[in-house]
Amino acid sequence: MKFEQKTAFIIYFSIIALVMIVPGGRAGLFDRDLEFLQVRAPTIDSGPIRSVAVVVTNLANRNQGMAASLELSLSERLVDSDFFKLFDRANLDKITQEQGFSGSQLADPSTAVRIGQIAGVEGLIVGSINSIDSNSETRKYKSSDGGTVYKTYINFTVNAGFKLINVETGKVLAVETETAKTQFEEGTKTDDEACTICINRIKSSFACKIAPYYIRQEVHFITKDDLKKYKKCTRDKLKEAYNYMKNDLAEMAVDACRELTKEYPGCPSAHHNLGVALFVSGKYDEGLSEVKTAIKLNPKDKIPPKTLKNLRIWKEHIDTLNAMKREKGIEV
């Protein structure tokens, strides 16, 4: 595959459910879903910015260690993405002190830009934990002996903001606000534990907006053709191709499916599976073309259109991400 399969942050997502009967006459019992890591491009366009420094301050009057925790976890996430090069915070602090500023002044964008220019970084991600709030609520339950039990729950909320700044121009490229909540029974978690849960959610949400990430998504693979005249003669080869795909042998699956399409050019499932195998092996346009052929051969089958939609979305993200990488000078 032409893109890296990073697993730092994976959202588990499935668009095709295994069902017994699929509209169009296909029996889902004879089909299989293959799970792939599909890339998703960030929604924030950071342009040519490659080297960044991350600075997070805590403006709330509690849980003061959470700013450092958010800064560290976000920095690690960005490094794992291979999308940015991170400027060491210790060196940034050293430059800040040499210029006569305090660490807290980095929360001011104009000061951060000045320090960033001296440090030689291209971009700054300036974050702040704006508020950390909690409140309690009591709920009444019936006990097993018919009595009444009261339980108190704590609602915990953290709000944070982020700015992406182009150091060269001083322009703010993006402003994002993130809010995370958690609830727990009183006494089961400390404030710091609850805050950490929220901080991790905020980090994950913002990181997906500024750096690429991967979702685990299913793509249908047909192991028994829907058309009666192809059911028996293609079944073994279709299953063979499925086993290749399941074991991450997409090229061998391509060969198996190509043999089928040559021997049975009118078999829609052979073209569908060849399209999936080609796409996963990095031959995107050829793969999409084969799935389209499957649709033409059996318009009643509902599976190929779903596959085509899935692969097109995947391809759009690949193209968008590759364009972003080229702008940053990252080899594609």
C-alpha positions in Angstrom: 0.0 0.0 0.0 1.3 3.5 -0.8 0.3 5.0 2.5 1.6 4.2 6.0 -0.6 2.1 8.2 -0.2 3.9 11.4 -2.1 2.5 14.4 -1.5 5.3 16.9 -5.1 6.3 16.9 -7.8 4.0 15.5 -11.5 4.7 15.6 -13.4 1.4 15.3 -16.1 1.9 12.7 -18.0 -0.6 10.6 -20.3 0.4 7.8 -21.5 -3.1 6.7 -23.2 -5.4 9.1 -23.2 -9.2 8.7 -26.8 -10.1 8.0 -28.5 -13.3 7.0 -30.3 -11.8 4.0 -29.1 -8.8 2.0 -31.5 -7.0 -0.3 -31.0 -8.1 -3.9 -31.2 -11.8 -3.1 -27.7 -12.3 -1.7 -27.4 -14.6 1.3 -25.0 -12.9 3.7 -24.1 -16.3 5.2 -21.9 -16.9 2.1 -20.1 -13.6 2.2 -17.3 -12.2 4.4 -16.2 -8.8 5.7 -12.5 -7.9 5.6 -11.3 -5.3 8.0 -8.8 -2.7 6.8 -7.1 0.4 8.3 -8.4 3.2 6.2 -6.6 6.6 6.3 -8.5 9.8 7.1 -7.1 13.2 6.2 -7.1 16.0 8.8 -9.8 18.6 8.4 -7.5 21.5 9.3 -5.2 22.5 6.5 -1.8 23.4 8.1 -0.3 24.2 4.7 3.5 23.8 4.4 4.0 23.8 8.2 6.2 20.8 9.2 8.0 21.8 12.4 5.8 22.7 15.3 5.9 23.4 19.0 3.1 22.6 21.3 2.3 24.8 24.3 -0.6 24.2 26.6 -1.4 26.3 29.7 -4.0 25.8 32.4 -6.3 28.8 32.9 -8.6 26.9 35.2 -8.1 27.1 39.0 -7.7 23.4 39.6 -5.9 20.3 38.5 -2.8 22.3 37.5 -0.9 19.2 36.2 -3.4 18.6 33.5 -1.8 21.2 31.1 1.4 19.3 31.0 -0.4 16.0 30.6 -2.4 17.4 27.6 0.7 18.9 26.1 2.7 15.7 26.3 0.0 13.4 25.0 -0.9 15.7 22.1 2.8 16.0 21.2 3.2 12.2 21.2 0.2 11.8 19.0 1.6 14.3 16.5 5.0 12.6 16.4 3.3 9.3 15.8 1.5 10.7 12.8 4.7 11.5 10.9 2.9 14.6 9.7 4.8 17.1 11.9 8.3 17.4 13.4 8.1 18.4 17.0 10.3 21.1 18.5 11.5 20.2 22.0 9.6 22.0 24.7 12.7 22.2 27.0 14.5 24.1 24.3 11.5 26.4 23.8 11.4 27.1 27.6 15.2 27.9 27.5 14.6 30.4 24.7 11.7 31.9 26.5 13.7 32.5 29.6 16.6 33.9 27.6 14.2 36.4 26.1 13.0 37.5 29.5 9.5 35.9 29.2 7.8 33.6 31.6 6.3 30.2 30.5 2.8 31.5 31.1 3.3 34.3 28.5 3.5 31.7 25.8 -0.3 31.6 26.0 -0.3 34.9 24.3 -0.2 34.3 20.5 2.0 37.4 19.8 4.6 36.3 22.4 4.5 32.7 21.2 5.1 33.9 17.6 8.1 35.9 18.7 9.6 32.9 20.6 8.7 30.6 17.7 10.6 32.8 15.2 13.7 32.8 17.4 13.4 29.0 17.8 13.0 28.5 14.1 9.8 26.6 14.1 7.2 27.0 11.4 4.1 26.6 13.4 2.8 26.8 16.9 -0.1 24.9 18.5 -1.1 27.1 21.5 -3.6 25.4 23.7 -5.3 26.3 27.0 -7.5 24.4 29.4 -10.2 27.0 29.9 -12.3 25.4 32.6 -12.6 22.3 34.7 -16.1 21.9 36.3 -17.8 19.3 38.3 -21.2 18.9 39.9 -23.1 16.2 41.6 -26.5 14.6 41.3 -28.3 12.1 43.5 -30.4 9.3 42.1 -32.9 7.1 43.9 -33.1 3.4 43.2 -35.1 0.5 44.6 -33.0 -2.0 46.5 -33.3 -5.8 46.2 -35.2 -5.9 49.5 -37.8 -3.3 48.4 -36.2 -0.4 50.2 -34.7 2.8 48.7 -31.0 3.4 47.8 -29.5 6.8 47.0 -26.4 7.1 44.8 -24.5 10.2 44.1 -22.9 10.8 40.7 -20.3 13.3 39.7 -20.5 15.0 36.3 -17.1 16.2 35.2 -16.5 18.6 32.3 -13.3 20.0 30.8 -13.2 22.7 28.2 -10.0 23.5 26.2 -9.1 25.7 23.2 -6.4 25.5 20.6 -4.9 27.8 18.0 -2.7 26.8 15.1 -0.4 29.7 14.2 1.9 30.2 11.2 5.0 31.6 12.9 6.3 33.2 9.7 3.2 35.3 9.0 1.7 35.4 12.5 -1.6 34.3 11.0 -3.9 32.2 13.1 -4.8 29.3 10.7 -7.4 27.6 12.9 -9.2 28.0 16.2 -10.8 25.0 17.8 -12.7 24.5 21.0 -13.0 21.0 22.6 -15.2 19.9 25.4 -15.2 16.5 27.1 -17.4 15.0 29.8 -17.4 12.0 32.0 -19.7 10.8 34.8 -18.9 8.4 37.6 -20.3 7.3 41.0 -19.0 9.3 43.9 -15.9 7.7 45.4 -15.0 5.6 42.4 -12.6 8.1 40.8 -10.5 11.0 42.0 -10.7 14.4 40.3 -7.4 13.8 38.6 -8.5 10.5 37.2 -11.7 12.0 35.8 -9.8 15.0 34.4 -7.3 12.6 32.7 -10.2 10.8 31.0 -11.5 14.1 29.6 -8.0 15.3 28.7 -7.4 12.2 26.6 -10.7 12.6 24.8 -9.8 16.3 24.0 -6.4 15.3 22.8 -7.9 12.6 20.5 -10.5 14.8 19.1 -8.2 17.7 18.3 -5.4 15.4 17.0 -7.8 14.0 14.4 -8.5 17.5 13.1 -4.9 18.5 12.6 -3.1 15.2 11.8 -4.0 12.1 9.8 -5.5 9.1 11.5 -6.8 5.7 10.7 -10.1 3.9 11.2 -10.7 0.2 11.1 -13.4 -0.4 8.5 -15.0 -3.4 6.8 -15.1 -4.0 3.1 -17.3 -6.8 1.7 -15.7 -9.7 0.0 -17.9 -12.2 -1.9 -17.2 -15.9 -1.5 -20.3 -17.2 -3.4 -21.6 -15.6 -6.6 -25.2 -14.5 -6.6 -25.8 -15.6 -10.2 -26.8 -19.3 -10.3 -24.6 -20.1 -13.3 -21.5 -19.0 -11.5 -22.2 -20.3 -7.9 -20.5 -23.7 -8.0 -17.8 -23.1 -10.6 -16.3 -20.0 -8.9 -16.9 -20.8 -5.3 -13.5 -22.4 -4.5 -11.5 -19.7 -6.2 -13.5 -16.9 -4.5 -12.8 -18.5 -1.1 -9.1 -18.9 -2.0 -8.9 -15.2 -2.8 -10.7 -14.4 0.4 -8.1 -16.4 2.4 -5.3 -14.5 0.7 -6.9 -11.2 1.6 -7.5 -12.3 5.2 -3.8 -13.1 5.5 -2.7 -9.7 4.0 -1.7 -11.2 0.7 -3.5 -8.8 -1.6 -1.2 -9.4 -4.6 -2.0 -13.2 -4.5 -5.7 -12.4 -4.2 -5.4 -10.2 -7.3 -3.8 -13.1 -9.3 -6.6 -15.5 -8.1 -9.3 -13.0 -9.1 -7.7 -12.2 -12.4 -7.8 -15.9 -13.3 -11.5 -16.0 -12.5 -12.3 -12.9 -14.6 -10.4 -14.4 -17.6 -12.2 -17.8 -17.3 -15.6 -16.3 -16.4 -15.6 -12.7 -17.7 -19.3 -12.4 -16.9 -19.0 -13.2 -13.2 -19.7 -10.1 -11.2 -18.3 -11.4 -7.9 -14.9 -12.1 -9.6 -14.8 -8.5 -10.8 -16.0 -7.1 -7.4 -13.3 -9.0 -5.5 -10.6 -8.2 -8.0 -11.5 -4.5 -7.5 -11.2 -4.8 -3.8 -7.9 -6.7 -4.0 -6.4 -4.2 -6.5 -7.5 -1.2 -4.4 -5.9 -2.6 -1.3 -2.7 -3.3 -3.1 -2.5 0.3 -4.1 -4.0 0.2 -7.7 -6.8 2.5 -6.8 -8.3 3.5 -10.2 -8.1 0.0 -11.6 -9.8 -1.3 -8.5 -12.6 1.1 -8.8 -13.1 0.2 -12.4 -13.4 -3.5 -11.6 -16.1 -2.8 -9.0 -18.0 -0.7 -11.5 -17.8 -3.6 -13.9 -19.4 -5.8 -11.3 -22.3 -3.4 -10.9 -22.9 -3.4 -14.7 -22.9 -7.2 -14.8 -25.4 -7.6 -11.9 -27.2 -4.3 -11.2 -29.5 -6.0 -8.7 -26.7 -6.9 -6.3 -26.6 -4.3 -3.5 -23.0 -5.2 -2.4 -20.9 -3.7 -5.2 -22.5 -0.2 -5.0 -21.7 -0.1 -1.2 -18.2 -1.2 -1.9 -17.8 1.4 -4.6 -19.0 4.2 -2.2 -16.7 2.9 0.5 -13.6 2.8 -1.7 -14.3 6.2 -3.2 -14.4 7.8 0.2 -11.1 6.0 1.1 -9.5 7.2 -2.2 -10.7 10.8 -1.6 -8.9 10.8 1.8 -5.8 9.3 0.3 -5.6 11.9 -2.4 -6.3 14.8 0.1 -3.6 13.5 2.5 -1.0 13.0 -0.3 -1.6 16.6 -1.5 -1.1 17.8 2.1 2.1 15.8 2.4 3.5 17.1 -0.8 2.9 20.6 0.4 5.0 19.8 3.5 7.7 18.2 1.5 6.9 14.7 2.8 7.6 11.9 0.3 4.4 10.2 -0.9 
